[in-house]
Amino acid sequence: MYRDDLFYEAVNEVNEKRKLELAYDVYFANLGITVEMMNSLHVRSSLRDDFLQVAYLAMVKSIQSYDKTSGFSTLSYYRMCVKHEGYLLWRKYMLSLIHISEPTRRVVIS
């Protein structure tokens, strides 16, 4: 079950150190949703740890950038942030695979 009361508490906190502590609490209180998202996005087993770290960073970013007047619920805003950060992770992973799989050319292209 999603706990948006903790999310709102973190959003309204003015002390940055306390805000990060609350983000940590929000992340672990809602870890089930993060794992559910990870499974629905079919994240490879080799990237699961990276995805969980990215999801934590997305939680911190969503708390820092959440705007109550945006009309988004906290859950949908968090999901959007996780998907965006997950996409960036996937893109970085795929680009590194492309560089590994393509041999360098020995002929100068003119």
Backbone as CSV, one residue per row, in Angstrom:
resi,resn,N_x,N_y,N_z,CA_x,CA_y,CA_z,C_x,C_y,C_z
1,MET,0.837,-1.180,0.000,0.000,0.000,0.000,0.884,1.245,0.000
2,TYR,0.542,2.178,-0.832,1.334,3.396,-0.989,1.064,4.354,0.169
3,ARG,2.147,4.919,0.709,2.041,5.850,1.848,2.352,7.263,1.385
4,ASP,1.338,7.988,0.952,1.602,9.351,0.499,1.678,10.348,1.649
5,ASP,1.272,9.932,2.870,1.420,10.830,4.016,2.900,11.121,4.294
6,LEU,3.743,10.088,4.163,5.185,10.293,4.324,5.751,11.158,3.204
7,PHE,5.228,10.952,2.007,5.677,11.734,0.858,5.393,13.216,1.095
8,TYR,4.163,13.532,1.520,3.805,14.932,1.787,4.630,15.517,2.928
9,GLU,4.907,14.697,3.929,5.735,15.165,5.040,7.135,15.524,4.536
10,ALA,7.677,14.691,3.644,9.003,14.961,3.082,8.982,16.201,2.192
11,VAL,7.912,16.370,1.412,7.805,17.541,0.538,7.762,18.822,1.359
12,ASN,7.055,18.798,2.475,6.877,19.996,3.294,8.044,20.272,4.239
13,GLU,8.971,19.336,4.362,10.115,19.523,5.260,11.075,20.572,4.685
14,VAL,11.541,21.476,5.541,12.459,22.525,5.080,13.923,22.167,5.331
15,ASN,14.186,21.354,6.322,15.546,20.933,6.639,15.970,19.861,5.624
16,GLU,17.032,20.138,4.854,17.442,19.219,3.785,17.889,17.855,4.309
17,LYS,18.592,17.831,5.424,19.043,16.555,5.986,17.838,15.711,6.393
18,ARG,16.875,16.329,7.052,15.658,15.609,7.456,14.850,15.177,6.237
19,LYS,14.867,16.008,5.181,14.143,15.667,3.954,14.708,14.399,3.326
20,LEU,16.039,14.265,3.339,16.666,13.055,2.795,16.352,11.829,3.655
21,GLU,16.312,12.020,4.971,15.929,10.915,5.859,14.498,10.479,5.584
22,LEU,13.611,11.446,5.374,12.225,11.108,5.058,12.111,10.444,3.688
23,ALA,12.933,10.871,2.736,12.929,10.230,1.411,13.321,8.764,1.540
24,TYR,14.292,8.485,2.385,14.705,7.107,2.654,13.533,6.312,3.229
25,ASP,12.818,6.908,4.190,11.658,6.241,4.790,10.552,6.025,3.771
26,VAL,10.311,7.022,2.934,9.275,6.909,1.902,9.637,5.791,0.929
27,TYR,10.885,5.728,0.545,11.328,4.704,-0.401,11.078,3.303,0.147
28,PHE,11.505,3.063,1.381,11.346,1.714,1.937,9.906,1.404,2.313
29,ALA,9.127,2.424,2.665,7.710,2.185,2.950,6.965,1.799,1.681
30,ASN,7.461,2.236,0.525,6.799,1.977,-0.754,7.617,1.081,-1.673
31,LEU,8.489,0.288,-1.098,9.360,-0.575,-1.890,8.566,-1.584,-2.720
32,GLY,7.429,-2.009,-2.210,6.595,-2.954,-2.955,6.150,-2.397,-4.297
33,ILE,5.826,-1.122,-4.326,5.412,-0.484,-5.580,6.599,-0.403,-6.541
34,THR,7.768,-0.121,-6.007,8.962,-0.049,-6.845,9.276,-1.411,-7.463
35,VAL,9.170,-2.451,-6.670,9.417,-3.810,-7.186,8.347,-4.178,-8.212
36,GLU,7.108,-3.791,-7.960,6.022,-4.037,-8.915,6.316,-3.341,-10.249
37,MET,6.795,-2.100,-10.178,7.155,-1.383,-11.403,8.316,-2.066,-12.116
38,MET,9.291,-2.516,-11.349,10.450,-3.192,-11.924,10.001,-4.448,-12.678
39,ASN,9.070,-5.184,-12.109,8.579,-6.392,-12.768,7.755,-6.054,-14.003
40,SER,6.957,-4.991,-13.942,6.128,-4.638,-15.099,6.963,-4.088,-16.252
41,LEU,8.116,-3.505,-15.936,9.009,-2.997,-16.979,9.968,-4.065,-17.499
42,HIS,9.880,-5.277,-16.944,10.702,-6.417,-17.365,12.196,-6.085,-17.299
43,VAL,12.616,-5.575,-16.155,14.022,-5.223,-15.953,14.841,-6.506,-15.856
44,ARG,15.936,-6.562,-16.593,16.806,-7.744,-16.560,17.338,-7.966,-15.155
45,SER,17.599,-9.215,-14.845,18.086,-9.538,-13.502,19.438,-8.889,-13.225
46,SER,20.246,-8.702,-14.264,21.554,-8.074,-14.057,21.434,-6.580,-13.752
47,LEU,20.290,-5.976,-14.059,20.098,-4.544,-13.828,19.188,-4.235,-12.640
48,ARG,18.722,-5.250,-11.929,17.764,-5.006,-10.846,18.339,-4.142,-9.723
49,ASP,19.561,-4.407,-9.313,20.173,-3.587,-8.260,20.328,-2.144,-8.720
50,ASP,20.749,-1.975,-9.973,20.883,-0.625,-10.520,19.526,0.067,-10.571
51,PHE,18.497,-0.679,-10.965,17.160,-0.095,-11.051,16.676,0.359,-9.673
52,LEU,16.937,-0.435,-8.639,16.519,-0.043,-7.287,17.244,1.216,-6.832
53,GLN,18.510,1.353,-7.186,19.234,2.582,-6.849,18.673,3.771,-7.626
54,VAL,18.360,3.546,-8.892,17.776,4.601,-9.710,16.401,4.995,-9.155
55,ALA,15.650,4.008,-8.690,14.330,4.296,-8.114,14.458,5.132,-6.847
56,TYR,15.492,4.872,-6.061,15.710,5.688,-4.862,16.047,7.127,-5.259
57,LEU,16.921,7.294,-6.241,17.247,8.641,-6.713,16.016,9.337,-7.281
58,ALA,15.180,8.570,-7.971,13.940,9.143,-8.505,13.015,9.575,-7.379
59,MET,13.002,8.829,-6.273,12.182,9.209,-5.125,12.669,10.533,-4.545
60,VAL,13.980,10.667,-4.391,14.543,11.916,-3.863,14.224,13.074,-4.807
61,LYS,14.414,12.860,-6.114,14.126,13.922,-7.079,12.649,14.271,-7.104
62,SER,11.790,13.262,-6.986,10.350,13.549,-7.017,9.919,14.332,-5.785
63,ILE,10.538,14.053,-4.644,10.223,14.809,-3.430,10.711,16.248,-3.573
64,GLN,11.890,16.425,-4.141,12.446,17.771,-4.286,11.692,18.607,-5.317
65,SER,11.139,17.971,-6.333,10.528,18.733,-7.426,9.007,18.667,-7.463
66,TYR,8.383,17.989,-6.513,6.926,17.837,-6.551,6.238,19.181,-6.334
67,ASP,5.253,19.452,-7.169,4.460,20.671,-7.071,3.014,20.263,-6.800
68,LYS,2.491,20.674,-5.648,1.128,20.286,-5.263,0.084,20.806,-6.243
69,THR,0.378,21.894,-6.911,-0.599,22.486,-7.827,-0.580,21.837,-9.211
70,SER,0.301,20.866,-9.419,0.425,20.236,-10.737,-0.774,19.363,-11.094
71,GLY,-1.488,18.894,-10.095,-2.621,18.028,-10.358,-2.274,16.552,-10.355
72,PHE,-0.979,16.216,-10.278,-0.558,14.818,-10.214,-0.721,14.298,-8.793
73,SER,-1.129,13.048,-8.672,-1.053,12.419,-7.356,0.410,12.101,-7.088
74,THR,0.755,11.921,-5.839,2.160,11.649,-5.509,2.613,10.328,-6.125
75,LEU,1.716,9.347,-6.146,2.074,8.045,-6.708,2.341,8.141,-8.211
76,SER,1.473,8.807,-8.952,1.691,8.901,-10.396,2.915,9.748,-10.720
77,TYR,3.187,10.764,-9.902,4.389,11.574,-10.112,5.643,10.745,-9.849
78,TYR,5.620,9.951,-8.778,6.758,9.075,-8.477,6.961,8.061,-9.606
79,ARG,5.884,7.465,-10.083,6.001,6.488,-11.170,6.605,7.120,-12.417
80,MET,6.170,8.346,-12.716,6.704,9.040,-13.885,8.206,9.285,-13.721
81,CYS,8.626,9.699,-12.530,10.053,9.944,-12.275,10.860,8.654,-12.377
82,VAL,10.331,7.561,-11.854,11.040,6.273,-11.918,11.165,5.815,-13.363
83,LYS,10.093,5.940,-14.136,10.163,5.519,-15.538,11.168,6.356,-16.311
84,HIS,11.209,7.645,-16.026,12.167,8.511,-16.718,13.600,8.123,-16.358
85,GLU,13.883,7.963,-15.069,15.227,7.576,-14.637,15.578,6.174,-15.125
86,GLY,14.600,5.273,-15.141,14.823,3.924,-15.664,15.153,3.947,-17.142
87,TYR,14.480,4.834,-17.878,14.790,4.975,-19.300,16.222,5.455,-19.498
88,LEU,16.647,6.419,-18.685,18.026,6.911,-18.795,19.026,5.800,-18.497
89,LEU,18.717,4.957,-17.495,19.588,3.816,-17.181,19.638,2.855,-18.357
90,TRP,18.477,2.543,-18.937,18.405,1.613,-20.059,19.191,2.164,-21.245
91,ARG,19.037,3.455,-21.516,19.739,4.061,-22.644,21.250,4.004,-22.439
92,LYS,21.683,4.279,-21.222,23.119,4.217,-20.924,23.632,2.777,-21.078
93,TYR,22.843,1.809,-20.598,23.231,0.404,-20.703,23.295,-0.028,-22.161
94,MET,22.288,0.352,-22.953,22.264,-0.062,-24.357,23.394,0.589,-25.145
95,LEU,23.695,1.852,-24.845,24.797,2.500,-25.552,26.129,1.839,-25.224
96,SER,26.300,1.416,-23.985,27.554,0.741,-23.646,27.645,-0.606,-24.353
97,LEU,26.520,-1.277,-24.537,26.534,-2.546,-25.280,26.869,-2.323,-26.745
98,ILE,26.377,-1.241,-27.311,26.670,-0.948,-28.714,28.163,-0.713,-28.897
99,HIS,28.770,0.021,-27.981,30.206,0.290,-28.096,31.035,-0.979,-27.911
100,ILE,30.543,-1.891,-27.108,31.266,-3.142,-26.901,31.142,-4.041,-28.125
101,SER,29.950,-4.074,-28.739,29.711,-5.029,-29.816,30.242,-4.554,-31.170
102,GLU,30.453,-3.270,-31.355,30.957,-2.782,-32.634,32.480,-2.648,-32.585
103,PRO,33.175,-3.347,-33.460,34.634,-3.211,-33.473,35.034,-1.840,-34.017
104,THR,36.176,-1.373,-33.596,36.664,-0.100,-34.127,37.189,-0.311,-35.536
105,ARG,37.057,0.697,-36.349,37.515,0.585,-37.752,39.015,0.867,-37.828
106,ARG,39.675,0.105,-38.655,41.105,0.310,-38.864,41.356,1.183,-40.094
107,VAL,40.308,1.403,-40.886,40.435,2.199,-42.104,39.917,3.603,-41.809
108,VAL,40.640,4.589,-42.244,40.227,5.967,-42.062,39.096,6.275,-43.034
109,ILE,38.030,6.847,-42.497,36.888,7.222,-43.342,37.114,8.646,-43.821
110,SER,37.062,8.834,-45.136,37.304,10.172,-45.645,36.015,10.844,-46.099
